[in-house]
Amino acid sequence: MPESKNYFIGIDIGGTTVKEGLFDEEGNLLGKVSVPTPPLIDEAGYAAVVGGIEQLMAEAQRPILFVRGIGLAIPCPVPASGNITMMANIQIDATGLAEALRERCPHAVVRYVNDANAAAMGEIWQGSAQGAQNMVMVTIGTGVGGGVVINGDVVYGAFGAGGEIGHMCLNPGESRTCGCGGFGHLEQYSSASGVVSNYLRECQMRGVEPIELSGPSDSRSVFQACREGDKVAWAAVETMTDYLAQALSIIAAIVDPDEFLIGGGASASADVYLEKLIEKYQRFTLTVSETTPIKVAELGNDAGIIGSAYVALRAAK
Ligand SMILES: [Zn+2]
């Protein structure tokens, strides 16, 4: 029988899949399951999540009473109070689900955390930012998310907007709207869909036929075109890095972190833009924070389960 008696569950609730991971205190991943996301608003939905924990503990041959913490990463703002009022594109009754989890795992603390914030905590625990106390992570996917870690803890914010870096307004004169309804937000220029939209605008302005794209957030093809020397694609990436570098320099003036991390799907194309980003960041930022490293995140798809388990582990201590 294993000696350790403290286990932690990280649950990453996405639009299509719920991923669950079982961890020991040292952070070893002992098992993983995933199920299609049910509507998390009734007993049937809760049972799907609880069932995942039961399966993980059974497979690892540990009693369920040894679960000391359950962290749930969700794609919407989570205020420090834990009172979640705003829902994105998933159906979830946060209170009901937490109650169902506590009932099945009576010795566990249950904590919600925004998914981008969870990813930042995951990188601190097991990824590129291990050991950093102050770190800011920018997640570049369809949108731009972020996580701000200060003194080892994620900044939730009074209303849950802590780390919503994608919605910094950097171009108030913009006439197109951001996904949130605002104007000129970072996300509009520096997310995967932002890069595509920068690119299509450049094509239109120059009267150039765009390359074939698989969809409105296919930044991967635009980055590939850059690698092949496409000047129009490069212009789109210049716009992306202009705004992202501005955002990082503003954050540096407020938080002055040990390091920045770039994560999310578009971090796989960092070979195209990271050097440019660093160069512009150094140009825009205050001299004292010029040398702040900007690195690429490591954990990929597991960041959510790792980070949410870590949030639960810290809460249990
Ligand atoms: Zn916005």
Residues whose N, C-alpha, C, O or C-beta is under 5 A from the ligand:
A	BS01	ZN	G166 H167 C178 G179 C180 G182 H185
